[in-house]
């Protein structure tokens, strides 16, 4: 995305090629800020979803490791050592 600075320095056209009325630069900046905010929210939602998925995978891995330890007879000896 083009920077806000480049839009404000352009002076006569916005991203869509429409003429910018001098008083409308504030609205252009507002619109760009809104777009950035929407993109940030979408990225945040994606990041949260991926973190949740990673957390689920870690839990599954912990369960599998615990199962392997039980099968190997290691779990009881570790519990005894912790006492």
C-alpha positions in Angstrom: 0.0 0.0 0.0 1.3 3.5 -0.8 2.2 5.5 2.2 0.0 8.2 3.7 2.8 10.7 3.0 2.8 10.0 -0.7 -0.9 10.4 -0.9 -0.8 13.8 0.9 2.1 14.9 -1.3 0.4 13.9 -4.5 -1.8 16.9 -4.3 -4.2 16.3 -7.1 -5.2 12.6 -7.4 -6.1 9.9 -4.9 -5.5 6.2 -5.3 -8.5 5.8 -7.5 -7.4 8.6 -9.7 -10.1 11.0 -8.6 -9.3 14.7 -8.0 -8.6 15.6 -4.4 -10.3 18.8 -3.2 -7.9 20.6 -0.8 -10.2 20.2 2.2 -10.6 16.5 1.5 -7.1 15.5 2.4 -8.2 15.0 6.0 -10.9 12.5 4.7 -8.3 10.7 2.6 -6.1 10.4 5.7 -9.1 9.1 7.6 -9.9 6.5 5.0 -6.3 5.3 4.8 -6.2 5.0 8.6 -9.5 3.0 8.5 -8.0 0.7 5.9 -4.8 0.2 8.0 -7.0 -0.5 11.0 -9.0 -3.1 9.1 -5.8 -4.8 7.9 -4.4 -4.8 11.4 -7.5 -6.4 12.8 -7.5 -9.1 10.1 -3.8 -9.8 10.8 -4.5 -10.0 14.5 -7.4 -12.4 14.0 -5.2 -14.6 11.8 -2.4 -14.5 14.3 -4.7 -15.4 17.2 -6.1 -18.4 15.2 -2.7 -19.7 14.4 -1.6 -19.3 18.0 -4.6 -21.3 19.1 -3.8 -24.0 16.5 -0.2 -24.1 17.8 -1.4 -24.4 21.4 -3.6 -27.4 20.4 -0.7 -29.0 18.6 1.5 -28.6 21.7 -1.2 -30.1 23.9 -1.5 -33.1 21.5 2.3 -33.5 21.6 2.3 -33.4 25.4 -0.4 -36.1 25.4 1.6 -38.3 23.0 4.8 -37.9 25.0 3.0 -38.8 28.2 1.5 -41.9 26.4 5.0 -42.9 25.2 6.4 -42.5 28.7 3.7 -44.7 30.2 4.3 -47.3 27.5 8.0 -47.2 28.3 7.4 -47.5 32.0 9.2 -44.1 32.6 6.2 -42.2 34.1 6.2 -44.1 37.4 9.9 -43.6 38.0 9.7 -39.9 37.3 6.8 -39.5 39.7 8.8 -41.4 42.3 11.8 -39.1 41.8 9.7 -36.0 42.3 8.5 -37.2 45.7 
